[in-house]
Structure formats: C-alpha cells, structure tokens
Amino acid sequence: MDGSSASGVAEAVGSLSISNSQDGEQSESSNPINQLTLEEKYQIVRSVGEECIQEDELRNLLEKKPEPVCYDGFEPSGRMHIAQGVMKAISVNKLTSAGCKVKIWIADWFA
C-alpha cells in the first residue's frame, strides 16, 4: 500500500469517528447522554415498560445516578422468535441512550 492510499484510508476511518477531537478524547459536552434533560431520560426509560409503580422514585434515580443499572430478565420457553431478539435490542438501545447500564438475565436452566 503506498502512502497516498494509506492516508486516504486513515481519512476515511477518521471521518467515521464520533469524536471531534484529534487526540481521541471525547469531551463531556459532545456526549449525547449528557445533553438529555431529566424529563427526556425519564420518557425514554418509561417507553420501555408497560407501567411504572413509583414514578417519583424513577425520576429521583435518574436525577441522582449518572448511570443507573437496569435489569431485564426473561425465561425463554419454547423456541425464541426473531422478533423477541429485535425487541430486546431496541429496549437495550433505548435504555443505554438514556445513560443506563443494562444487565440481561436469561432463566434458561430448565428451558
């Protein structure tokens, strides 16, 4: 590979970066999670579940903890359908976009 094609590849890869800084460090202001308001985070997290028993505690958790941990557990009975996997991925993406860390528990011991 000659020098011109190597620099072209480096420029192409650099254009895919989500960071604007040249040294690879990402500032807090460029992180989209830090730019979300408490209400936006709350709405994203609420969109994942059917109901919320204590909404004030959820708001307090999102306000006090920068990266709350969310647990999603399920029992795979029978064969898993592709839509189940897609919906799990969508839910995890929503939660991580609101700044949450997600742990998935699969109860497959007897499945």
Steps between C-alpha positions, in 0.01 A plus 500: 500500500650833401499815713212672320261205534599452865421863578171467310405202713599689817283796396206272422529326836538835677181627337310213664605612848233639729756717676594843369832514682821399325657316795215253546372651825130570513381800696196478725313760295523285186343202676129493401404334831620806693289724279172328590280665758361308796157499335641360174682221686184425697287478184752268330516266799121503540454407133660160565250370759125468525460662841698684764385446858701783660568770244650740754763242598589446134545875449711519817717208384560658158583832666742362762680220311686580179489134383223303672504123447195347333427128517300314236423139575299251301438127470532370146222242484489323168692623199589865497352709219712758316262778611582425864868560432428816302280640777767424762755688288266798459431511876871479586583776249233727650628444854864556407405816311357629830831428675409167660714190522304184416540149638299220340412188696387196304325234708588209273597235756187292430397654168 
